[in-house]
Amino acid sequence: MIRAGLVVFLIHIINLLHLSQVWAYFSNLNLPRELGIVKEVVISSNTAEEKNLLAVIHIQDAHCNYESQKNMAKLLRLLFKSYNVKLILVEGGWGNISLSFMQNFGNFNLRHQVAEDFLRKGKISGEEYFALVSDYDPTILGIEDEQLYEKNRLVFLNMENFIDKAQGEIAFLNEIADRIQEVVYSQELKEVENKLKQWKHKEITLTEYISWLMRFAKEKEISISEFNNLNYFLEATELEKNLEATKVEEQRKLVMQELALLLDKKDKEVLLEKISCLQKGEINSEEFYTFILEVTEDKEFLVPRYPDFFRYVRYILLESKIKIEQLTSEIRNLNEQLQQKLSVNETQKRLLKIKCYLELANKLLELELSPEEYHYFTCHQEYFSSSYWQKELISLTERYNLNLSIRPCEVVDSVIKQAAEFYQLGIEREEAFMTNIKKYLKEYKQNIAVVITGGFHTPGLTRRFKKENISYAVISPNVSQKTEREKYELLLDGQYNGLEDEYEEE
């Protein structure tokens, strides 16, 4: 008979093995930078009594965005190949919605051609594309509560009937604010506003805008040291100006040759392994060049000998540090700090606030609020009404004797109310997501799954993952183009049934 103490010891060892498996999944989660980035990794602290350690790879979905969906499909292939993932759990559906059975329809080239066409048109998602064109057999399951999702969808469709008119009313109020701005703002405040508009309208590049923003902030004695991503971005762009691909490649070969002579046997074997892994896509450039810096740390004579190569290494490592969402947040924060610094009277500050509220209201209607912005909206809803905006603008026009007629708004308030309900229902859906994620992991006897939802749900889901002791990694597929809203609207309207309708037509 096995003694109780030994049983406890064995259970502990088994749990440690599970934990090491989770660590193996996530500590080696290297993605090609062109596909996406790992934004966060959290390993749960399960107690020794628990037998099953669960893990989730959460991919943030940019709905109906071709580039993002194509990169997601590539990410899924990598995860299935390298991490033995078998389960894909998605928002926007319920039950088993797998498409692998369609791999038997037609030859691969025809199936790939049709799937590519559907993906471009937004008729299928990245995970559906992956299921159709890969040689894997993924199980795709919807994690929605059907009734809650339908309620959310109907709110969206009701809102869409009036959204153009509501946005037109916001645009009109913005025009009034711009007219008042010409009288109220100082020349420097106008410059801050105009530079931001130039960047948003693509009249100047991101590099030009950030360079101006940082330089102007410094002139106004605003500390810029805390804006890490902005500083990384500027340093990386400066390095990029002086990089010549031919020189970098020539010096890279010479550095590798020298290292082959200088390194001891163990480090040389590691170097060869790293080179092989980089070529196979098993590690990314950041990991490879971090290793290069480590092994050349005590060989400082190599840096002046091969300046272009080491400049390139610095550039790669800086680029890897830049987080797009944080970069955007830092731009907004620094811009706001400049505005606050330059607002010398109460009238300027009032107008700045009104313009901020109008901008957030428009983002609310576009369904583009971040979780932080939505939280701000919920805490300050009294400032998101046409009566408040009109009262403030009328007060300013009268104060400066401006002959501006402000017509009443008809629909914006009701559409804002519907948009707020849409967001709130989206948050409520997260509870159903969590229930079904746990249910499917247990039902399909899996310890790890990919969970695909929009990025807005990430904070709510990761908070629940922590509460349930589920380890997780958050991945964001690369995307440089905005989502086509028209496709998203059709998807929610039920007019995009994807394969079902298309195959009927064929």
Secondary structure as GFF3:
##gff-version 3
##sequence-region A 1 506
A	DSSP	alpha_helix	4	27	.	.	.	ID=ss1
A	DSSP	beta_strand	36	42	.	.	.	ID=ss2
A	DSSP	beta_strand	55	61	.	.	.	ID=ss3
A	DSSP	alpha_helix	66	83	.	.	.	ID=ss4
A	DSSP	beta_strand	87	90	.	.	.	ID=ss5
A	DSSP	beta_strand	94	96	.	.	.	ID=ss6
A	DSSP	three_ten_helix	100	104	.	.	.	ID=ss7
A	DSSP	alpha_helix	108	121	.	.	.	ID=ss8
A	DSSP	alpha_helix	126	133	.	.	.	ID=ss9
A	DSSP	beta_strand	139	143	.	.	.	ID=ss10
A	DSSP	alpha_helix	146	160	.	.	.	ID=ss11
A	DSSP	alpha_helix	163	184	.	.	.	ID=ss12
A	DSSP	alpha_helix	187	200	.	.	.	ID=ss13
A	DSSP	alpha_helix	206	219	.	.	.	ID=ss14
A	DSSP	alpha_helix	228	241	.	.	.	ID=ss15
A	DSSP	alpha_helix	245	262	.	.	.	ID=ss16
A	DSSP	alpha_helix	265	280	.	.	.	ID=ss17
A	DSSP	alpha_helix	285	295	.	.	.	ID=ss18
A	DSSP	alpha_helix	302	305	.	.	.	ID=ss19
A	DSSP	alpha_helix	307	321	.	.	.	ID=ss20
A	DSSP	alpha_helix	324	342	.	.	.	ID=ss21
A	DSSP	alpha_helix	346	365	.	.	.	ID=ss22
A	DSSP	alpha_helix	371	379	.	.	.	ID=ss23
A	DSSP	three_ten_helix	381	383	.	.	.	ID=ss24
A	DSSP	alpha_helix	386	399	.	.	.	ID=ss25
A	DSSP	alpha_helix	412	443	.	.	.	ID=ss26
A	DSSP	beta_strand	448	454	.	.	.	ID=ss27
A	DSSP	three_ten_helix	455	457	.	.	.	ID=ss28
A	DSSP	alpha_helix	458	467	.	.	.	ID=ss29
A	DSSP	beta_strand	471	477	.	.	.	ID=ss30
A	DSSP	alpha_helix	485	493	.	.	.	ID=ss31
A	DSSP	alpha_helix	499	505	.	.	.	ID=ss32
###
